[in-house]
Amino acid sequence: MRLLALSTVFLVGVLLGLQLDIPTFALALFMLAAVLCAPLLMGRSLPVTPAILALLVIVGAWRGTASTSDDFSALAAYQGGSAVAVRGQVVSEPERVGTATRFRFAVE
């Protein structure tokens, strides 16, 4: 049951990260604050659960914002650094091969 609750909190953070445009620097500061709050709460015999839940929401939000970046610079090395356009027509029925799908493509 705890795992389901923690997963739900993380997913709420991911959804927040997808909906809101939160800067990475701000998320890092919030993460640091949540991590530093846990020992303070433990020292005062208070429950640490709110700090852990806040940390999970923040990590989820970071993951959500990281998945929406449109930085394709890592792919530029595979195409010589310039854009390539290919026109053609699919000339065969797609066939599944393991986890991939294969088809013939006639280039114009």
Secondary structure, DSSP 8 states (H G I E B T S, - for coil): -HHHHHHHHHHHHHHHHHHS---HHHHHHHHHHHHHHHHHHHHTT--SHHHHHHHHHHHHHHHHHHTT----GGGGGGTTTS-----EEE-S--EEETTEEE--EEE-
